[in-house]
C-alpha cells in the first residue's frame, strides 16, 4: 500500500506503512503546501500537489515525474492553499491578492483516464476464472464497488496457501489478474477474494 505525505520541502512516498519514506520530487521544484489524490482503475493513483507560488503539479506515476497543470488559474505561479477533489472536479483554493477557489475537470488534467462514476460496480463480484479447467494459466476477474484494501489468494484442497495474487489497496473498479500454476501439480484449487468483511471463494481445476 502506498502512502503519500507533503512537507514544505518535499513530497514523500512510503510503501511499507510509514516505516521508510522516499522523496519523490523529480520535476517538482517548489515548496508543497497541500496534496490531493484521485483513484481510477486505469492509471491508479493520481497525485496533485499544491505549491507555494508554483501552482498545481500532477504525477500519475507515483512521483517519478511531475507536470504543472495551471491552466485557468489567475496566476501561473499561484500560492495553492488547499486542494480538494469532489466527483469529477478538482478544486484549488489560492492565497494571493485576488485569491479564490478555482475548479477544473479531472478529465482535462489526466487525459488518459475517462472517469465515469455511473459505470462503477455496485457490489463486490468475484467471477469464475477462465479458462477452467486450465493449464497452466487462467484469468481471474472481480469488481469492487469501493476503494479498499484487498487480497486475492489461492489455496490447495487442504487449505494451504499456494499463491498471493493481490495484496494492496484497490480503488473502485473492475480488475483482472492472471494466475500461472506452472509450478503446481494437477488438482483442485480455490481462489479467495477478501476486502473487509467481504469474503468469497471459487473453485478451479488445474489439468496438466
N, C-alpha and C positions, 0 to 999 in steps of 0.2 A: 504494500500500500504506500503511495506517495503522499507526503505531507509537505506543504509549501509555507514559508513564512517570509514576510518582508521586513527589512530593517532600514534604517536611514542610509546605510551604506551598501546594501545588497539584498538580493533575493536568494533564499537558501532552500535546498531540497533534501528531504530525508526519506530513505526507502526502508528504514527499519524502526519506525515508530519513534523517531527522535533520538536514538542512540548516537547517530552520527549525522552531521549536516555538511552539505557541499554547496559552495557558492555557484550560482548559475547566472552569470552576468554578461555572457558574450553578446555584445551589441547593445547592452543596457548601461549607458554611461551617465546615468542620472541617479540622484538620491530617491529612494522609493518611500512613498507615504501611505499608499493603500494598495490592496490586492483584491481581485475578484476572480472566480473561476466558473467556467461553464463546462458541462459534460455532454458528450454525444457518442453514439455508437460507431461513428466513422473515424473521427480523429482523436477521440479520447478526451483528455483534459486540455482545455484552452485557458491559459492564464493571462490575465490583464493586470498590468502594473501601472498605478497612478503615480507620477513622479513630481518632484518639486521643480517647477519651471522647465519641464520636459514633455509635458503632455502624457498621453497614454501609450503604453507599449504592449505588444501581444506576442506570446510564444505558443506555438502549437506542438512543440517537440520537447517539452519538459525543460526549457531553458537553454537548449543547445544554441538557439539564435532568437533574437528579439527584433520586432519590427514596429516602428512608430505608426500609430493609427489615429492621426489627429485631425482628419478631415471633418470640418463642421464646427470645430471649437473656435472660440473667439480669438484665441492666440495659439500659434503653433507650439509655443513653449509655455502653455498654461500650467498653473500650480493645481494639481488634481488632489483635492482634499479628501474625496471619498468616491468609491466605485460601488455600484450595486447592479446585479443582473436580475431582471424580472421578466419572465416569459421569453419573448424573442428579442428583447432590447437590453442594452447596457446603458446605465445612467451614470454620468460623471458630475460631481459637484466641484466647482472651481473656486479658488480663493485668489481673487485679484480685484482691481478697482471696479470692474463691471462683471463680477463673478455671478454665477447662477448654476442651474442644473441643465445639463445637456443630455440628449437622448439620441441613440443611434442603433439601427437594427444590427443584430449579431451577424446576419447573413451577409452584410456588406463588409464585414471585417474578417470572418472566417469563410472565405469564398468556396472552400471545398466541401462545406457542410450545408445540407439542407435541413433546417430544423422544423419539424412538423410534429407538434405535440399530440395532434389528433391520431397519429399512427402509432403512438407508444402503446405497448401492451397494457391490458387492464388487470392482468393477473399473472402469477408465475405459471409457466407451462414448460414441462420437460418433454421433448419429443422422443419418439423411438429412434434409435440410431439407424443409420442407413449406410451401406447395406447391412443386413442381418439375416442369416449368418454372414460372417466376414472373414477375410484372410488377406493380408494381416492388418489392414487399416479400415476404419469406419469413421463416420462423422456423427457428432452429437450436437444437436441444436436445442436452444431453450430461449425463453422470453422472460424478461424481468420488468415488472411494472414500475419499480422504484430503484433508485441508486442504493446499493447496499454491498456489504462485504459478502462475497460468495465463494463457496468451494464446490468443486466438481471432482469426485474421486471414484476410482474403480476398485472393486473388491472381487476376490475369487469366491468360489462356492462355500468356502469355510469361513468367510468373513474377514480374511486377511487383506489389508490394503496393498494393492499392487501398482497403483499409479495415482498421481495427483495432477489433474489437467488444468484446474483453475484454483487459485488461492489468492484473491485480491479483491479490491473494491471495483464494482462494475456499475456504470450509470444505467439508467433505464434504457431498455432496448432489446434487440434480438441478437443472439450470438451463436457462433458455430466453432467447434474445435474438432481437430482430427486426432483420433486415438490410434496409435500404432502398437500392435501387440506382437511384433515380430520376435520378441524375447520371451513370450509366454507360450504355454502349452495349450493345446486344444481343450475346450471345455466351456462351461457356463460361467459368465461373469456378470456382475451388477455394477451399474454406474449410478451415483447418488449426487443430487444437487441439494445444497443446503444454503439457506440465507435466513438468518434469524431463526424464527420458529418454523419456517417452511422447510420441509424435507421431503424429497420424492426420489424413489429409486426405480430403475427399469432393468430388465434382463436382456443380455445379449449373448450370442453364441459365437465362439471362435472355432472355425473348422480349418485345419491345416492338412 
